[in-house]
């Protein structure tokens, strides 16, 4: 049971770290076009959701 809890916590920490990294990366790319920015956001959100579903 303890192992399952640690795995769940580890996944949440990894997802949070990914989201923070993504937010910082996107803020550094302020000169991107709206289409490029939306594409990157969509890819990242899809990756995070896919990771959570797995």
Residue frames as a rotation matrix with the C-alpha (Angstrom) as fourth column:
UNK 1
0.567 0.824 0.000 0.00
0.824 -0.567 0.000 0.00
0.000 0.000 -1.000 0.00
UNK 2
0.444 -0.480 -0.756 2.81
0.182 -0.778 0.601 2.36
-0.877 -0.404 -0.258 0.89
UNK 3
-0.609 -0.709 0.355 4.48
0.438 0.072 0.896 1.72
-0.661 0.701 0.267 -2.47
UNK 4
-0.105 0.679 0.727 1.30
0.977 -0.068 0.204 2.63
0.188 0.731 -0.656 -4.34
UNK 5
0.794 0.392 -0.465 0.99
0.521 -0.833 0.187 5.90
-0.313 -0.391 -0.865 -2.41
UNK 6
0.008 -0.885 -0.466 4.61
0.112 -0.462 0.880 6.81
-0.994 -0.059 0.095 -3.15
UNK 7
-0.623 -0.192 0.758 4.09
0.728 0.211 0.652 6.06
-0.285 0.959 0.008 -6.84
UNK 8
0.368 0.857 0.362 1.03
0.908 -0.415 0.058 8.31
0.200 0.307 -0.931 -6.94
UNK 9
0.726 -0.176 -0.664 2.86
0.237 -0.843 0.483 11.09
-0.645 -0.509 -0.571 -5.12
UNK 10
-0.358 -0.932 0.059 5.85
0.314 -0.061 0.947 10.73
-0.879 0.358 0.315 -7.45
UNK 11
-0.333 0.316 0.888 3.60
0.941 0.050 0.335 11.03
0.061 0.948 -0.314 -10.51
UNK 12
0.749 0.660 -0.055 1.98
0.662 -0.742 0.105 14.17
0.028 -0.115 -0.993 -9.12
UNK 13
0.388 -0.697 -0.603 5.35
0.120 -0.610 0.783 15.73
-0.914 -0.376 -0.153 -8.34
UNK 14
-0.583 -0.627 0.516 6.62
0.554 0.157 0.817 14.90
-0.594 0.763 0.256 -11.84
UNK 15
0.043 0.694 0.719 3.49
0.971 -0.200 0.134 16.34
0.237 0.692 -0.682 -13.46
UNK 16
0.854 0.247 -0.458 3.76
0.410 -0.862 0.300 19.52
-0.320 -0.443 -0.837 -11.38
UNK 17
-0.030 -0.952 -0.305 7.45
0.168 -0.306 0.937 19.90
-0.985 -0.024 0.169 -12.23
UNK 18
-0.535 -0.112 0.838 6.62
0.819 0.177 0.546 19.45
-0.209 0.978 -0.002 -15.92
UNK 19
0.490 0.814 0.311 3.87
0.850 -0.526 0.036 22.06
0.193 0.247 -0.950 -15.75
UNK 20
0.703 -0.307 -0.641 6.15
0.167 -0.806 0.568 24.59
-0.691 -0.507 -0.516 -14.01
UNK 21
-0.397 -0.903 0.166 8.94
0.338 0.024 0.941 23.93
-0.853 0.429 0.296 -16.51
UNK 22
-0.254 0.398 0.882 6.51
0.965 0.046 0.257 24.35
0.062 0.916 -0.396 -19.39
UNK 23
0.784 0.601 -0.158 5.16
0.616 -0.784 0.073 27.62
-0.080 -0.155 -0.985 -18.00
UNK 24
0.358 -0.740 -0.569 8.66
0.020 -0.604 0.797 29.02
-0.934 -0.296 -0.202 -17.60
UNK 25
-0.554 -0.577 0.600 9.66
0.566 0.268 0.780 27.85
-0.611 0.772 0.178 -21.08
UNK 26
0.070 0.678 0.732 6.63
0.981 -0.179 0.073 29.41
0.181 0.713 -0.677 -22.71
UNK 27
0.839 0.227 -0.494 7.09
0.373 -0.902 0.218 32.69
-0.396 -0.367 -0.842 -20.91
UNK 28
-0.095 -0.959 -0.268 10.61
0.107 -0.278 0.955 32.84
-0.990 0.062 0.129 -22.33
UNK 29
-0.729 -0.118 0.674 9.19
0.647 0.202 0.735 32.52
-0.223 0.972 -0.071 -25.86
UNK 30
-0.060 0.765 -0.642 7.11
0.341 -0.589 -0.733 35.67
-0.938 -0.262 -0.225 -25.87
UNK 31
-0.392 -0.136 -0.910 8.01
-0.670 -0.635 0.384 36.44
-0.630 0.760 0.158 -29.49
UNK 32
-0.866 0.160 0.474 6.25
0.360 0.857 0.369 33.30
-0.347 0.490 -0.800 -30.79
UNK 33
-0.698 0.716 -0.012 3.21
-0.444 -0.421 0.791 33.72
0.561 0.558 0.612 -32.99
UNK 34
-0.135 0.748 0.650 -0.17
-0.964 0.053 -0.262 32.98
-0.231 -0.661 0.714 -31.44
UNK 35
0.705 0.410 -0.578 -0.42
-0.599 0.781 -0.177 29.78
0.379 0.471 0.796 -33.50
UNK 36
-0.134 -0.848 -0.512 2.99
-0.145 0.528 -0.837 28.51
0.980 -0.038 -0.194 -32.38
UNK 37
-0.741 -0.124 0.660 2.19
-0.638 -0.181 -0.749 29.25
0.212 -0.976 0.055 -28.74
UNK 38
0.226 0.923 0.311 -1.18
-0.950 0.279 -0.137 27.51
-0.213 -0.265 0.941 -28.91
UNK 39
0.542 -0.113 -0.833 0.40
-0.389 0.845 -0.368 24.49
0.745 0.523 0.414 -30.60
UNK 40
-0.544 -0.825 -0.150 3.00
-0.175 0.287 -0.942 24.17
0.820 -0.486 -0.300 -27.84
UNK 41
-0.559 0.418 0.717 0.38
-0.822 -0.164 -0.545 24.60
-0.111 -0.894 0.435 -25.12
UNK 42
0.521 0.821 -0.235 -1.86
-0.849 0.527 -0.042 21.97
0.089 0.221 0.971 -26.71
UNK 43
0.222 -0.534 -0.815 1.00
-0.195 0.795 -0.574 19.51
0.955 0.287 0.072 -26.98
UNK 44
-0.785 -0.570 0.244 2.01
-0.311 0.022 -0.950 20.04
0.536 -0.821 -0.194 -23.37
UNK 45
-0.240 0.781 0.577 -1.53
-0.943 -0.046 -0.330 19.77
-0.231 -0.623 0.748 -22.01
UNK 46
0.628 0.461 -0.627 -2.08
-0.654 0.749 -0.105 16.62
0.421 0.476 0.772 -24.05
UNK 47
-0.182 -0.802 -0.569 1.12
-0.123 0.592 -0.796 15.13
0.976 -0.075 -0.206 -22.66
UNK 48
-0.818 -0.088 0.568 0.17
-0.554 -0.139 -0.820 15.94
0.151 -0.986 0.065 -19.08
UNK 49
0.174 0.957 0.233 -3.35
-0.961 0.217 -0.174 14.55
-0.217 -0.194 0.957 -19.47
UNK 50
0.517 -0.041 -0.855 -2.00
-0.459 0.830 -0.317 11.46
0.723 0.556 0.410 -21.20
UNK 51
-0.590 -0.793 -0.153 0.44
-0.214 0.337 -0.917 10.92
0.779 -0.508 -0.368 -18.37
UNK 52
-0.615 0.424 0.664 -2.31
-0.769 -0.139 -0.624 11.25
-0.172 -0.895 0.412 -15.76
UNK 53
0.471 0.841 -0.266 -4.61
-0.880 0.468 -0.078 8.80
0.059 0.271 0.961 -17.60
UNK 54
0.058 -0.550 -0.833 -1.84
-0.336 0.775 -0.535 6.22
0.940 0.311 -0.140 -17.86
